[in-house]
Amino acid sequence: MCASEESAATLKKIIFDKARDLASGPSKLAMSRVSELSTLKLERPVVDTIDEATGKTSCSSLIRLTFPVGAIRSLGADSQTSFEGTYTVQPAADGSGMVYALVGANPIIEAIGYSDFDEWAKRYEAVATQAAAPADTTVPTAVSSPAMAAPVAVAANQAPPTRVAPRPTAEPAPATPSALRSPYAGDDNHVCENGDPQDRRTIEACDRRDLGQSR
């Protein structure tokens, strides 16, 4: 019971509650933050006596308080202080819990209660606000011409893109002799053989055909 976490938390609350009664103005408002950031440890706690009739346990311990750095000016650069204290723990008469009493803490209670926490609170809030601000993660985008665009990356397990070779242009086939003789050789032969022998167009087609064969 003398070394329990509940005992340490309750003794710390007693100290700051009594110190708050001595404080005033902005320091009184800032004391809640100082209390929240402070710790109390019970070092070498000892059970002195136990009253079997009332259930009261008397304890003694080195009580060490650690404050936020710079909060207690009287401590200078040190943020810790300790004192030999005694405290009692006993069940409440109505059964609602345990009742604590602390002896020997008046010097540290007065040091906390009369401290000026206003300047410390302003510095603390400024640092906390700066730490909570989101960092600028904007990445500048470089503007480049299309000709300077980076090549597309290919994943290690992905086959590289297939290059399609340009389709060769078909060269024109060499002209046949009949084509060199007359572009109408095929038509003239058909007309000459199947046309009306008396028709002028048939006669001209036959002449062109004969002329082309003689070359």
Secondary structure, DSSP 8 states (H G I E B T S, - for coil): -TT-HHHHHHHHHHHHHHHHHH--HHHHHHHHHHHHH-EEEEEEEEEEEE-TTT--EEEEEEEEEE--TTS-GGGTT--EEEEEEEEEEEE-TTSSSEEEEEES-HHHHHHHHT---HHHHHHHHHHHHHHHS------------GGG-------TTS------------------HHHHH-TTHHHHHHHHHHS-TTSHHHHHHHHHHHHHHH-
